Amino acid sequence: MRQTNRPAVVAAVMLGTFLAALDTSIVGTAMPTVIGELSGISLYSWVFSAYLLTSTTTVPLYGRLADLYGRKPLFLAAAGIFVVGSMLCGVAQSMPQLVAFRALQGLGAGGIIPVTLTIVGDIFSVDERARMQGIFSAVWGTSAVAGPTIGGLIVDYVHWRWVFYINLPFGIASTVLLWLFLHERVERRRHAIDYAGTISLTLSITALLVALLEVGEGWAWLDPLIVAALGLAAVLLAYFVWHERRVPEPILPLELFRTRVIGVSAVAGILIGGAMFGVTSYLPLYVQGVLLGTAVTAGMVVAPNSLGWSLASIVSGRLILRFGYRTAVVAGVTAIVLASLLIQAVPRGESLWLAVAAAGTFGIGMGLSATAFIIAAQNAVGWAERGIATAAITFSRTIGGAVGVAALGTVLSSTMNARLAGLPEAARDTNALLDPAVRATLPPGALDAARSALADALGLVYLGVLAIALFAFVIVLLGFPRGSIADLQAVAAAPESPDRAAATTAPGAGERMDEAR
């Protein structure tokens, strides 16, 4: 069997990482222009929500299938779906079409990042992996920062459709490189795909996210449709847990979370994801609505988050190798708490630099902790579970972000409604704060009242971010295990569950690692 060409595979997965990261930030820049051409402003949020729903709910499925059938076919499938979805987005002739094609694009995006991270875990030793994860995070951060600028240039000088077409050459190059140069030996045997688990988990999360997204849009919690969606989510989740304990090859093995490193990393990931999306979503709102800045200014405020994440990821790899996972994780969550404290002062002042400092510090915390969580989880299992372990950590952060940003949005809207109830009609349209042309027409008194109401509401949102960050800090401080990399590897090699032992020492697992290297 031919040897894997590691430099070529690294180039392939870096292109895949760049592709996924760029798409998360480039689309928002083009959307006002898209709305102007296609109309359908009522579907504006669903261009993002449809992508979020499908890319979130498919992460565990890709992780599990990558363990059953190998990383290569799953990456090729995910990248292929993403490229096709991007092409269709570029030719969309209406907003409903764009929403549908964004959902298809998300079906592919859900597999790109977890499978690429798993491939890195396969072809590199733990020492090499700590360094490589930092480089990949740097690629992610650079892409995310460059996205709004690239998007603006494309929209202004080419056409908004090329915001989607730009994905095609990167996706095709990544797919071809991986197809040619990644060689892996997968144990050939019949697998029982857990269709019931996949469908129940996907529908449960979809129902939960739809309910939260609609509440964030102003629906009441006790509205019959919201209650029905939440009830459906709870019933399907309960069925999923019951079902996963009874199938031979579950889509998300619950025993995985009995491993302390993975269990704590997943819980902390949910909380940190909620705090992270709270910062990246609601700091720009302060800049535009309270400081009366532009979209460009708001993007510049959030950019240090990605830069801090990239640089800290490189540092995190060095900390892991020298001091172990816990040092990097605790340092990262401490920085997140510090950033959340800084954010408390943001609505009470007029300083743009305070928001910049908070975003940058938060990014440093994410870079230190997220890298350590992924590497620790990958190193706690064998080849046969590395894909789902990686996906579980990625999924926890994503679902935490989706739930967190919707819950904080509910706090924002309810507080705003209460603050604006007694104000004149002209001051109640807070949407006008976000449009420089419209807010210039507001009377000074109405403008000041609307800004004050938004600042008060954001103060409660940022307080929620701090509460989430403190909870994550306590979970990590009390729960994340101590010990060097070698110590935790020894614990993982002697699991309590016989099933885990069988999976970790599955026939051919060691051979796959040797050949991949």
Protein Blocks (a to p, Z undefined) as FASTA:
>chain_A
ZZddfklmmmmmmmmmmmmmmmmmmmmmmmmmmmmmngomllmmmmmmmmmmmmmmmmmm
mmmmmmmnojklmmmmmmmmmmmmmmmmmmpcbfklmmmmmmmmmmmmmmmmmmmmmmmm
mmpcfklmmmmmmmmmmmmmmmmmmmmmmmmmmmmmmcfklmmmmmmmmmmmmmmmmmmm
mccddddddddddfklmmmmmmmmmmmmmmmmmmmnopafklmklmmmmmmmmmmmmmmm
mmmmmcfbdfbdfklmmpmklmmmmmmmmmmmmmmmmmmmmmmmmmmmmnopafklmmmm
mmmmmmmmmmmmmmmmmmmmmnojklmmmmmmmmmmmmmmmmmmmmmmcbfklmmmmmmm
mmmmmmmmmmmmmmmmmmmpcfklmmmmmmmmmmmmmmmmmmmmmmmmmmmmmmmmmmmm
mpcfklmmmmlmmmmklmmmpcfklmmmmmmmmmmmmmmmmmmmmmmmmmmmmmmmmmmc
gddfklmmmmmmmcfblklmmmmmgghklmmmmmmZZ
